[in-house]
Amino acid sequence: MVAWRSAALAAVLAGGLIAPANAGTLRWAPQRDIVSMDPYSFGDTFTLSVLNHVYEGLVRYDDKLQIEPALAESWEVVNPTTWRFHLRKGVKYHDGADFTADDVLASLKRVSDPTSPLRGNVPSYVSSKKVDDYTVDIVVTENYPLLLNDLTNIHIFDQGWLVANKAEAPTDVAKGVEGYATSHANGTGPFKFISRKPDAETVFEVNPNWWDKRKHNVDRIVMTPITSAATRVAALISGEIDFTNQAPLQDIPRLEASSDLKVLSNSELRTIFFVMNQTPKAFESDVTDKNPLQDIKVRQALYHAIDADAIQKVVMAGLSRTTGSLVSPAIPGYVPELDKRLSYDPELAKKLLAEAGYPNGFSFSFLCRNTEFVNEEQICQAVSAMWARVGLRPNLNIGPTTIQDAKFDAGQFDVGTLGWANEPMIDSYSILVQVVHSKTGNAGVFNWGGWKDAEIDALIDKAGATVDRDERLAMQAKALLRANELSMFIPVHQQPMAWATGANIESVLQLSDNKPRHWLTRMAE
């Protein structure tokens, strides 16, 4: 199906059948589509970044990634467990309904529901209470310091809209749970949702009644996913698209050579790493009575077998940042010691496998996506070959994001890829509480393989109740170092981000969170 769509779209572009842009129309071609119109349906950064154009939170990040007021005008801490938010008056939803405190309560109830895939984004949330129509109290665990960071990505729904459309319960892409919000939207943001054909086209139009001052001159956004890198580049060069947030790394010199195009590139906050299932028995292996990955020697063998420098030079065109850390240097909680990798040493990998009782290696499932992270498919193919050289037999399973994430969520893998940018929190507590922590309560939502360590859990729990920033970050660094000691994960690199714009774009803001913000984009006039 994906291949058919790519071929069809290539034919359309080749035939010049895409209508030329009208003034103020931004034609955006990402590598893949969003997973849903419901921002609570899955913790997918790209989907949330697109839906930021339609929905808004109580607070948001500004053009310097500093927190500023959005639907809340101000706030204060009432006591160690209660924050009070004063809401902006006069805000309208796209259908004309008024924004009030009831909407905040309904949204927080929905996102924190035990079945919500996004509940991990509010790990400290306990409850909320309406003080009056424009004042809300949010109760959190004692002394939790990161509530504002969490709330930047908690989009606010209209309670009346949810009730009228029987959409109060969250949807879940990974589990195939859909609802009205899967294909409809009604926010307060700078753009209104107009129409959607999944994997083909999503259209947004400017919200003329937006509460904020308009800094952009974009009247319409037409988002057309183009999976094929070659087709995406051809469309950009021919002027049939104006913007892509995923310029293929191998084509950057070609794009930079064109006087009509501009490439924006930098290192992203996102770290790409491998996760290893720690359940008692392997998911898919010729070792049927236990799970070899529970042995630290086996995990270290997989690590030592990976030539990360070769991946950086060959697969990533020299643009990624090789690392031993789960978080980038820009993320609070990072310390330089985290960057130290286990050496690339195939002979040591073989020796460790033999010591662990697997002199002839073993087979295992290796789950990857084909359109999620930069060059993920090529990374997985390269690493599979490296593991094969030390006697391991990975069964590489590559597929679309929605299909593979459902398998991850169900624990149907032995080894797999994961990328984490620590958004919206922009703090290492994000990956620690959502990925590294054992699955308990709101913690460990993305702990897909049952990994756990009591010492790490205790450090994370204590950090989440520590107000002093330096003390908190020291505990988080200690937890990350402990995960490295256990070879709990295998970091690879911080991936590069590369955007490209055509002649119709005057300016677009690129920040290290890799999220397009077209309410700040200027079209050429």
Rosetta blueprint (number, residue, H / E / L):
1 M L
2 V H
3 A H
4 W H
5 R H
6 S H
7 A H
8 A H
9 L H
10 A H
11 A H
12 V H
13 L H
14 A H
15 G L
16 G L
17 L L
18 I L
19 A L
20 P L
21 A L
22 N L
23 A L
24 G L
25 T E
26 L E
27 R E
28 W E
29 A L
30 P L
31 Q L
32 R L
33 D L
34 I L
35 V L
36 S L
37 M L
38 D L
39 P L
40 Y L
41 S L
42 F L
43 G L
44 D L
45 T H
46 F H
47 T H
48 L H
49 S H
50 V H
51 L H
52 N L
53 H L
54 V L
55 Y L
56 E L
57 G L
58 L L
59 V E
60 R E
61 Y E
62 D L
63 D L
64 K L
65 L L
66 Q L
67 I E
68 E E
69 P E
70 A L
71 L L
72 A E
73 E E
74 S E
75 W E
76 E E
77 V E
78 V E
79 N E
80 P L
81 T L
82 T E
83 W E
84 R E
85 F E
86 H E
87 L E
88 R L
89 K L
90 G L
91 V L
92 K E
93 Y L
94 H L
95 D L
96 G L
97 A L
98 D E
99 F L
100 T L
101 A H
102 D H
103 D H
104 V H
105 L H
106 A H
107 S H
108 L H
109 K H
110 R H
111 V H
112 S L
113 D L
114 P L
115 T L
116 S L
117 P L
118 L L
119 R H
120 G H
121 N H
122 V L
123 P L
124 S L
125 Y E
126 V E
127 S E
128 S E
129 K E
130 K E
131 V E
132 D E
133 D L
134 Y L
135 T E
136 V E
137 D E
138 I E
139 V E
140 V E
141 T L
142 E L
143 N L
144 Y L
145 P L
146 L L
147 L H
148 L H
149 N H
150 D H
151 L H
152 T L
153 N L
154 I L
155 H L
156 I L
157 F L
158 D L
159 Q H
160 G H
161 W H
162 L H
163 V H
164 A H
165 N L
166 K L
167 A L
168 E L
169 A L
170 P L
171 T L
172 D E
173 V L
174 A L
175 K L
176 G L
177 V E
178 E L
179 G L
180 Y H
181 A H
182 T H
183 S H
184 H L
185 A L
186 N L
187 G L
188 T L
189 G L
190 P L
191 F E
192 K E
193 F E
194 I E
195 S E
196 R E
197 K E
198 P L
199 D L
200 A L
201 E E
202 T E
203 V E
204 F E
205 E E
206 V E
207 N L
208 P L
209 N L
210 W L
211 W L
212 D L
213 K L
214 R L
215 K L
216 H L
217 N L
218 V L
219 D L
220 R E
221 I E
222 V E
223 M E
224 T L
225 P L
226 I L
227 T L
228 S L
229 A H
230 A H
231 T H
232 R H
233 V H
234 A H
235 A H
236 L H
237 I H
238 S H
239 G L
240 E L
241 I L
242 D L
243 F E
244 T E
245 N L
246 Q L
247 A L
248 P L
249 L H
250 Q H
251 D H
252 I H
253 P H
254 R H
255 L H
256 E H
257 A L
258 S L
259 S L
260 D L
261 L L
262 K E
263 V E
264 L E
265 S E
266 N E
267 S E
268 E E
269 L E
270 R E
271 T E
272 I E
273 F E
274 F E
275 V E
276 M E
277 N L
278 Q L
279 T L
280 P L
281 K L
282 A L
283 F L
284 E L
285 S L
286 D L
287 V L
288 T L
289 D L
290 K L
291 N L
292 P H
293 L H
294 Q H
295 D L
296 I H
297 K H
298 V H
299 R H
300 Q H
301 A H
302 L H
303 Y H
304 H H
305 A L
306 I L
307 D L
308 A H
309 D H
310 A H
311 I H
312 Q H
313 K H
314 V H
315 V H
316 M L
317 A L
318 G L
319 L L
320 S L
321 R E
322 T E
323 T L
324 G L
325 S L
326 L L
327 V L
328 S L
329 P L
330 A L
331 I L
332 P L
333 G L
334 Y L
335 V L
336 P H
337 E H
338 L H
339 D H
340 K L
341 R L
342 L L
343 S L
344 Y L
345 D L
346 P H
347 E H
348 L H
349 A H
350 K H
351 K H
352 L H
353 L H
354 A H
355 E H
356 A L
357 G L
358 Y L
359 P L
360 N L
361 G L
362 F L
363 S E
364 F E
365 S E
366 F E
367 L E
368 C E
369 R E
370 N L
371 T L
372 E L
373 F L
374 V L
375 N L
376 E H
377 E H
378 Q H
379 I H
380 C H
381 Q H
382 A H
383 V H
384 S H
385 A H
386 M H
387 W H
388 A H
389 R H
390 V L
391 G L
392 L L
393 R E
394 P E
395 N E
396 L E
397 N E
398 I E
399 G E
400 P L
401 T H
402 T H
403 I H
404 Q H
405 D H
406 A H
407 K H
408 F H
409 D H
410 A L
411 G L
412 Q L
413 F L
414 D L
415 V E
416 G E
417 T E
418 L E
419 G E
420 W E
421 A L
422 N L
423 E L
424 P L
425 M L
426 I L
427 D L
428 S L
429 Y H
430 S H
431 I H
432 L H
433 V H
434 Q H
435 V H
436 V H
437 H L
438 S L
439 K L
440 T E
441 G L
442 N L
443 A E
444 G L
445 V L
446 F L
447 N L
448 W L
449 G L
450 G L
451 W L
452 K L
453 D L
454 A H
455 E H
456 I H
457 D H
458 A H
459 L H
460 I H
461 D H
462 K H
463 A H
464 G L
465 A L
466 T L
467 V L
468 D L
469 R H
470 D H
471 E H
472 R H
473 L H
474 A H
475 M H
476 Q H
477 A H
478 K H
479 A H
480 L H
481 L H
482 R H
483 A H
484 N H
485 E H
486 L L
487 S L
488 M L
489 F E
490 I E
491 P E
492 V E
493 H E
494 Q E
495 Q E
496 P E
497 M E
498 A E
499 W E
500 A E
501 T E
502 G L
503 A L
504 N L
505 I E
506 E E
507 S E
508 V L
509 L L
510 Q L
511 L L
512 S L
513 D L
514 N L
515 K L
516 P L
517 R L
518 H H
519 W H
520 L H
521 T L
522 R E
523 M E
524 A L
525 E L
